[in-house]
Each structure stands twice: as C-alpha cells, then as structure tokens.
Amino acid sequence: MVAFVQISVSDPGELNSLRKLVQRIPGLEIEQVPGRPGPGEQGTLDLLQVAATAGGGGGALLLMIRTLPEFIRSRRRDVSIALKSGELELTITAATAEDAVELIAKTLDARRP
C-alpha cells in the first residue's frame, strides 16, 4: 500500500524550499505537479505529490509532517501549508502548527491496517 499526500503552499515562492526539505527525508518520493483548478478558478499553483510506501514509508511520512511546523516558523512572512490525502484535508499555519502535527499523527495511526 502506498500513501499519497498532496502539499501546497500559500506562497508559491516557498514551494522550492519546501520540496528541498522534503527530499532530504529517505523513504519518500516527491514530484512537483500542477494543481487542478476548482470550480470557477482559472489557474492553480503547483503542488508537491508525496508518496510513501508501506515498508517504512509511513514513518517517513510522519517525519515529513513533523518538519512542517519548523518550516512554517522559519519563514519571514506568514505562510500556510495545505495537506490533502484522500478525503482528508488540513491547512497548517504558524498558529496551528503544533496542534496540526498531533492531529495528523493520530489520523495516520488510525488509518493503519
């Protein structure tokens, strides 16, 4: 089983920095892909498609998620990160960073077979 997470950043100038950070984590495959426009939208920003395999990839995915609050706090201006996996969607901001990591960890644990 492969877990997929889509990650988008509110500031498109930060996507490259986020991609470089995520690429350092072993056990993950990262691809930058164009986003899909929603109803009434004419354009979208690129996003990261992150894949983790069941053979240890879940731990790598959790490690990636735990690095996101530090990434957000290290930015000079406010930035938010949106995560989507299947029907689950979550936006992390500097104000919610620690709570979001805990929620994501619980969600990942609950979804394990």
N, CA, C and O of each residue as an XYZ file, in Angstrom:
452
protein
N       0.843     -1.188      0.000
C       0.000      0.000      0.000
C       0.887      1.250      0.000
O       1.876      1.320      0.730
N       0.529      2.210     -0.807
C       1.272      3.455     -0.893
C       0.391      4.586     -0.383
O      -0.770      4.701     -0.776
N       0.941      5.416      0.489
C       0.221      6.583      0.999
C       0.631      7.788      0.175
O       1.818      8.016     -0.059
N      -0.354      8.559     -0.263
C      -0.099      9.770     -1.032
C      -0.582     10.981     -0.250
O      -1.652     10.958      0.359
N       0.218     12.035     -0.276
C      -0.169     13.307      0.323
C       0.163     14.402     -0.680
O       1.262     14.436     -1.232
N      -0.786     15.290     -0.911
C      -0.540     16.459     -1.734
C      -0.281     17.630     -0.801
O      -1.001     17.828      0.178
N       0.749     18.401     -1.109
C       1.124     19.538     -0.275
C       1.165     20.783     -1.144
O       1.822     20.807     -2.185
N       0.462     21.811     -0.708
C       0.531     23.101     -1.394
C       0.903     24.171     -0.386
O       0.658     24.024      0.811
N       1.495     25.248     -0.877
C       1.973     26.331     -0.026
C       1.282     27.624     -0.454
O       1.125     27.886     -1.647
N       0.874     28.424      0.520
C       0.175     29.673      0.217
C       1.051     30.657     -0.557
O       0.537     31.467     -1.330
N       2.344     30.594     -0.359
C       3.282     31.463     -1.069
C       4.034     30.608     -2.090
O       4.897     29.818     -1.707
N       3.723     30.751     -3.383
C       4.356     29.895     -4.386
C       5.875     29.998     -4.409
O       6.543     29.076     -4.877
N       6.427     31.086     -3.919
C       7.868     31.241     -3.859
C       8.532     30.323     -2.841
O       9.752     30.159     -2.860
N       7.752     29.728     -1.963
C       8.278     28.841     -0.932
C       8.235     27.365     -1.326
O       8.782     26.523     -0.615
N       7.589     27.039     -2.454
C       7.426     25.635     -2.831
C       8.766     24.953     -3.063
O       8.946     23.806     -2.655
N       9.706     25.628     -3.704
C      11.013     25.038     -3.962
C      11.755     24.734     -2.664
O      12.385     23.684     -2.541
N      11.683     25.644     -1.698
C      12.326     25.412     -0.392
C      11.693     24.225      0.316
O      12.390     23.401      0.908
N      10.376     24.142      0.254
C       9.686     23.018      0.891
C      10.049     21.704      0.204
O      10.265     20.695      0.875
N      10.117     21.707     -1.124
C      10.483     20.495     -1.856
C      11.874     20.024     -1.461
O      12.090     18.830     -1.253
N      12.826     20.958     -1.356
C      14.190     20.591     -0.952
C      14.213     19.991      0.446
O      14.965     19.051      0.703
N      13.407     20.518      1.344
C      13.334     19.990      2.708
C      12.776     18.571      2.701
O      13.329     17.683      3.349
N      11.702     18.357      1.985
C      11.050     17.040      1.955
C      11.937     16.009      1.258
O      11.935     14.839      1.639
N      12.691     16.426      0.250
C      13.564     15.498     -0.471
C      14.662     14.919      0.405
O      15.223     13.873      0.077
N      14.972     15.566      1.494
C      16.028     15.071      2.398
C      15.568     13.870      3.220
O      16.394     13.189      3.828
N      14.283     13.604      3.248
C      13.743     12.532      4.087
C      13.731     11.235      3.287
O      13.024     11.142      2.283
N      14.500     10.229      3.712
C      14.522      8.960      2.987
C      13.179      8.240      3.109
O      12.486      8.365      4.119
N      12.822      7.488      2.069
C      11.588      6.715      2.090
C      10.401      7.422      1.460
O       9.282      6.909      1.477
N      10.647      8.605      0.903
C       9.574      9.359      0.261
C       9.935      9.623     -1.195
O      11.099      9.842     -1.530
N       8.926      9.597     -2.048
C       9.097     10.013     -3.433
C       8.322     11.312     -3.603
O       7.144     11.383     -3.254
N       8.977     12.343     -4.137
C       8.373     13.664     -4.257
C       8.353     14.064     -5.730
O       9.345     13.921     -6.445
N       7.207     14.564     -6.158
C       7.061     15.054     -7.525
C       6.321     16.388     -7.476
O       5.303     16.513     -6.795
N       6.825     17.363     -8.184
C       6.134     18.647     -8.290
C       5.188     18.559     -9.470
O       5.607     18.283    -10.594
N       3.896     18.796     -9.210
C       2.872     18.671    -10.246
C       1.995     19.918    -10.274
O       1.885     20.625     -9.272
N       1.370     20.189    -11.417
C       0.444     21.329    -11.456
C      -0.828     20.998    -10.683
O      -1.323     19.872    -10.736
N      -1.346     21.978     -9.975
C      -2.599     21.796     -9.262
C      -3.763     21.782    -10.231
O      -3.627     22.171    -11.391
N      -4.914     21.328     -9.742
C      -6.122     21.311    -10.562
C      -7.027     22.455    -10.147
O      -7.281     22.650     -8.958
N      -7.511     23.207    -11.112
C      -8.403     24.320    -10.744
C      -9.742     23.806    -10.232
O     -10.279     22.822    -10.740
N     -10.268     24.478     -9.232
C     -11.586     24.169     -8.718
C     -12.648     24.859     -9.550
O     -12.326     25.592    -10.484
N     -13.911     24.633     -9.220
C     -14.989     25.287     -9.961
C     -14.836     26.810     -9.923
O     -14.683     27.397     -8.851
N     -14.877     27.435    -11.083
C     -14.780     28.882    -11.173
C     -13.360     29.428    -11.122
O     -13.168     30.638    -11.238
N     -12.359     28.564    -10.951
C     -10.963     29.010    -10.908
C     -10.345     28.874    -12.291
O     -10.635     27.929    -13.025
N      -9.489     29.830    -12.637
C      -8.851     29.775    -13.946
C      -7.412     29.286    -13.889
O      -6.876     28.846    -14.906
N      -6.793     29.350    -12.759
C      -5.410     28.926    -12.654
C      -5.143     28.304    -11.296
O      -5.921     28.475    -10.357
N      -4.057     27.593    -11.202
C      -3.688     26.965     -9.940
C      -2.188     27.064     -9.740
O      -1.439     27.356    -10.672
N      -1.769     26.820     -8.529
C      -0.356     26.781     -8.196
C       0.122     25.334     -8.224
O      -0.662     24.407     -8.023
N       1.404     25.152     -8.474
C       1.973     23.810     -8.397
C       1.869     23.293     -6.972
O       1.736     24.063     -6.021
N       1.931     21.994     -6.845
C       1.930     21.361     -5.530
C       2.897     20.195     -5.542
O       3.391     19.789     -6.594
N       3.159     19.668     -4.371
C       4.024     18.506     -4.243
C       3.167     17.274     -4.024
O       2.264     17.276     -3.188
N       3.450     16.230     -4.771
C       2.807     14.929     -4.590
C       3.843     14.061     -3.890
O       4.894     13.761     -4.456
N       3.547     13.663     -2.668
C       4.483     12.872     -1.869
C       3.922     11.470     -1.719
O       2.763     11.296     -1.341
N       4.736     10.475     -2.014
C       4.330      9.078     -1.894
C       5.252      8.381     -0.904
O       6.469      8.566     -0.919
N       4.641      7.580     -0.048
C       5.399      6.778      0.916
C       4.908      5.343      0.828
O       3.701      5.099      0.837
N       5.822      4.398      0.744
C       5.421      3.002      0.671
C       5.177      2.470      2.076
O       5.671      3.027      3.057
N       4.414      1.393      2.164
C       4.061      0.814      3.466
C       5.289      0.282      4.207
O       5.290      0.241      5.437
N       6.316     -0.119      3.490
C       7.506     -0.680      4.126
C       8.384      0.381      4.753
O       9.518      0.572      4.314
N       7.896      1.076      5.763
C       8.664      2.107      6.433
C       8.343      3.501      5.952
O       8.779      4.484      6.550
N       7.587      3.595      4.879
C       7.244      4.905      4.338
C       6.336      5.701      5.253
O       6.411      6.930      5.280
N       5.472      5.017      6.012
C       4.575      5.716      6.939
C       5.361      6.494      7.977
O       4.978      7.606      8.343
N       6.464      5.916      8.456
C       7.322      6.625      9.397
C       7.987      7.820      8.742
O       8.140      8.869      9.368
N       8.386      7.668      7.478
C       8.990      8.776      6.746
C       7.977      9.883      6.525
O       8.309     11.065      6.610
N       6.729      9.495      6.239
C       5.672     10.475      6.041
C       5.408     11.246      7.322
O       5.230     12.464      7.294
N       5.384     10.548      8.435
C       5.182     11.210      9.727
C       6.360     12.137     10.044
O       6.156     13.229     10.575
N       7.576     11.721      9.727
C       8.749     12.579      9.928
C       8.630     13.847      9.087
O       8.953     14.940      9.554
N       8.161     13.697      7.835
C       7.974     14.857      6.982
C       6.965     15.817      7.616
O       7.198     17.024      7.666
N       5.870     15.286      8.087
C       4.821     16.118      8.675
C       5.328     16.824      9.929
O       4.940     17.960     10.204
N       6.182     16.162     10.680
C       6.720     16.785     11.894
C       7.709     17.904     11.583
O       7.984     18.739     12.444
N       8.246     17.933     10.368
C       9.169     19.015      9.993
C       8.423     20.258      9.514
O       9.015     21.335      9.448
N       7.157     20.136      9.182
C       6.411     21.270      8.625
C       6.276     22.457      9.570
O       6.413     23.592      9.115
N       6.011     22.256     10.883
C       5.914     23.427     11.762
C       7.191     24.262     11.792
O       7.128     25.491     11.804
N       8.338     23.610     11.804
C       9.598     24.361     11.811
C       9.776     25.119     10.505
O      10.262     26.250     10.497
N       9.383     24.497      9.409
C       9.441     25.179      8.114
C       8.568     26.436      8.144
O       8.999     27.506      7.714
N       7.369     26.306      8.641
C       6.437     27.442      8.696
C       6.993     28.552      9.581
O       6.971     29.724      9.204
N       7.490     28.180     10.753
C       8.011     29.189     11.683
C       9.272     29.866     11.165
O       9.560     30.998     11.552
N      10.029     29.201     10.301
C      11.285     29.773      9.807
C      11.077     30.775      8.668
O      12.029     31.435      8.253
N       9.876     30.895      8.168
C       9.603     31.834      7.077
C       9.547     33.257      7.605
O       9.134     33.478      8.744
N       9.951     34.215      6.805
C       9.970     35.625      7.211
C       8.590     36.247      7.210
O       8.355     37.239      7.901
N       7.686     35.686      6.453
C       6.311     36.193      6.457
C       5.376     35.005      6.631
O       5.779     33.848      6.507
N       4.133     35.316      6.919
C       3.168     34.254      7.155
C       3.015     33.372      5.927
O       2.883     33.858      4.803
N       3.033     32.082      6.160
C       2.832     31.109      5.103
C       2.003     29.975      5.699
O       2.128     29.665      6.884
N       1.175     29.373      4.895
C       0.427     28.212      5.352
C       0.661     27.073      4.372
O       0.971     27.287      3.200
N       0.504     25.869      4.876
C       0.698     24.666      4.077
C      -0.598     23.875      4.139
O      -1.137     23.639      5.220
N      -1.094     23.469      2.988
C      -2.302     22.647      2.923
C      -1.904     21.224      2.564
O      -1.135     20.994      1.630
N      -2.441     20.274      3.320
C      -2.191     18.856      3.082
C      -3.504     18.199      2.679
O      -4.561     18.513      3.226
N      -3.428     17.288      1.722
C      -4.612     16.546      1.312
C      -4.212     15.105      1.063
O      -3.248     14.822      0.352
N      -4.969     14.202      1.663
C      -4.758     12.778      1.459
C      -6.136     12.128      1.387
O      -6.833     12.021      2.395
N      -6.516     11.705      0.211
C      -7.866     11.160      0.034
C      -8.898     12.226      0.347
O      -8.882     13.309     -0.237
N      -9.785     11.918      1.262
C     -10.829     12.865      1.658
C     -10.381     13.809      2.766
O     -11.080     14.772      3.082
N      -9.217     13.537      3.358
C      -8.726     14.361      4.466
C      -8.002     15.595      3.945
O      -7.157     15.498      3.055
N      -8.334     16.749      4.500
C      -7.662     17.990      4.141
C      -7.366     18.765      5.417
O      -8.183     18.804      6.338
N      -6.187     19.382      5.460
C      -5.783     20.145      6.631
C      -4.867     21.274      6.196
O      -3.977     21.079      5.368
N      -5.088     22.457      6.757
C      -4.208     23.590      6.499
C      -3.469     23.914      7.787
O      -4.078     24.050      8.848
N      -2.151     24.035      7.685
C      -1.315     24.322      8.840
C      -0.792     25.750      8.714
O      -0.241     26.133      7.682
N      -0.969     26.526      9.771
C      -0.420     27.878      9.852
C       0.510     27.925     11.052
O       0.587     26.963     11.817
N       1.211     29.023     11.222
C       2.114     29.143     12.371
C       1.345     28.997     13.679
O       1.855     28.408     14.632
N       0.135     29.521     13.734
C      -0.660     29.465     14.967
C      -1.155     28.061     15.275
O      -1.410     27.745     16.437
N      -1.300     27.207     14.258
C      -1.850     25.870     14.487
C      -0.824     24.761     14.297
O      -1.179     23.583     14.330
N       0.423     25.112     14.101
C       1.435     24.135     13.701
C       1.544     22.947     14.652
O       1.498     21.804     14.196
N       1.685     23.172     15.933
C       1.872     22.060     16.866
C       0.620     21.201     16.981
O       0.714     19.974     17.015
N      -0.557     21.834     17.043
C      -1.803     21.080     17.113
C      -2.004     20.250     15.859
O      -2.490     19.122     15.935
N      -1.638     20.790     14.712
C      -1.809     20.084     13.448
C      -0.954     18.828     13.402
O      -1.421     17.789     12.936
N       0.270     18.894     13.868
C       1.144     17.725     13.858
C       0.537     16.608     14.701
O       0.540     15.447     14.290
N       0.022     16.947     15.863
C      -0.591     15.944     16.736
C      -1.816     15.322     16.057
O      -2.000     14.106     16.104
N      -2.643     16.145     15.435
C      -3.836     15.658     14.746
C      -3.467     14.743     13.581
O      -4.083     13.695     13.390
N      -2.470     15.138     12.812
C      -2.043     14.324     11.672
C      -1.492     12.991     12.152
O      -1.804     11.951     11.572
N      -0.682     13.002     13.195
C      -0.126     11.760     13.731
C      -1.237     10.802     14.162
O      -1.171      9.606     13.878
N      -2.244     11.317     14.836
C      -3.375     10.476     15.255
C      -4.133      9.943     14.063
O      -4.558      8.787     14.062
N      -4.311     10.770     13.043
C      -5.025     10.346     11.842
C      -4.275      9.249     11.118
O      -4.876      8.268     10.680
N      -2.959      9.405     10.987
C      -2.149      8.370     10.335
C      -2.208      7.066     11.115
O      -2.317      5.997     10.515
N      -2.137      7.132     12.444
C      -2.211      5.928     13.260
C      -3.563      5.239     13.093
O      -3.628      4.011     13.036
N      -4.636      6.012     13.013
C      -5.976      5.455     12.880
C      -6.192      4.794     11.519
O      -7.004      3.876     11.404
N      -5.483      5.244     10.498
C      -5.681      4.724      9.150
C      -4.824      3.504      8.861
O      -4.981      2.882      7.810
N      -3.926      3.145      9.761
C      -3.074      1.972      9.520
C      -3.903      0.698      9.661
O      -4.729      0.580     10.565
N      -3.670     -0.261      8.747
C      -4.434     -1.518      8.805
C      -4.071     -2.361      9.988
O      -4.628     -3.444     10.169
